[in-house]
Amino acid sequence: MKIGASTLATFNNSLDSSLEFIEGLGIKYAELLHQYPTETFDLDLLNSYNLEYTIHAPFMDVNIAALGSKSRASSMEQIRDSIDLANEIDAKVVVVHPGLIPFLAREMPEEIYKVANNSIKELGKYSKDLGVNTTIENMPAFESMIYQDMTRLNETLEEFEMGMTFDIGHAHHSGISPDEMYFDSIKHIHAHDNMGDDDSHLPLGEGNIQLNDIINTFEKKNYDGIYMIEVNDKDSIKKSLKYLKNNF
């Protein structure tokens, strides 16, 4: 089992202290949040740790499904920067959010999906030209978020020959049952827990997600990607790591 930890948990810490903490736990993979306050990376610093990296592309102030051409162009530029970074540091995966429905566009969701799909397709081509594995993440059950439906996301990604980042907590929050959570397109996993009522990013084992059933399914299917722990603080990383080691 490949286990990693996201720097989401150390958002307010310096990058070097975050990576030192993750490496100190014996974790091999770290997911770098490529956005404020870490919009640029010291490559020498990254290389000084015995870690392999994945990249979480920006999601603050970013919407690849934006109807406004200038907003979409800015968002796409930021995502392409993450893909370029992944290419430079040989990151295993880039994670991208599929976009948002603005308040005034709630009556035209299919138009939003059309723009999002064009963006996803464009990013997929850009990634493939660089040999980068860019994946699209399923979203939680918040009104503004598209692609809460993993089946619909899987169909889109199959069409574009791209991979999915499967966020376990998002799927549970969206009411998807464990037996509906596996797709061959899944190349990366975000692992965290919740009680179903919020996207709370609890430590593994502290919510009511049937984690053993879900993870055992992936293990039986010979899933070869990373289980990236994506929780809110350092202590939650420790608890989640212990949960995975004790149960799998």
Helices and strands as residue ranges (DSSP letters): E 2-6, G 7-10, H 15-24, E 29-33, H 43-47, E 52-56, H 69-89, E 94-96, G 103-105, H 109-130, E 134-137, H 150-160, E 163-167, H 168-173, G 178-180, E 186-191, H 211-220, E 226-229, H 234-247
